[in-house]
């Protein structure tokens, strides 16, 4: 689900400088992806502590968090 929301944040392209709805939708999808990756990171932490998962599983929520942060900061200038 996090991947879909992050992909949606990257796929939204405004039609022009007047298209503020597309910019708002992209920012909202990026924020939701960041929240979901945080929740996924917390769940991963619980499963790693229970020794059900190995530590390399932290890479997946970290990658989604980095992608969401990039969309909200550096890559938001493209909108």
C-alpha positions, 0 to 999 in steps of 0.5 A: 500500500505504501508503494502505491501511494508513493507511486501516486505521488510521483505520477501526479503531474500538473497541467500547468502553473495554474493546476494547484489541485494536482500539486496539492494531491501530490503533496498529500500522497507524499505525506500519506506515504511518509506516514505509512512508511513510519508505521511500517518501520515501527511494525518492522521494529516490533517484528525484528525485536520478536526475532521474526524478521532479520535486520535487513528488513529495515531497508524497505520502510527506509527506502519508502520514507526516503522516496516520500521525503524526496517527493516532498522536498527536492523533487517538489520543485519540479511541480 
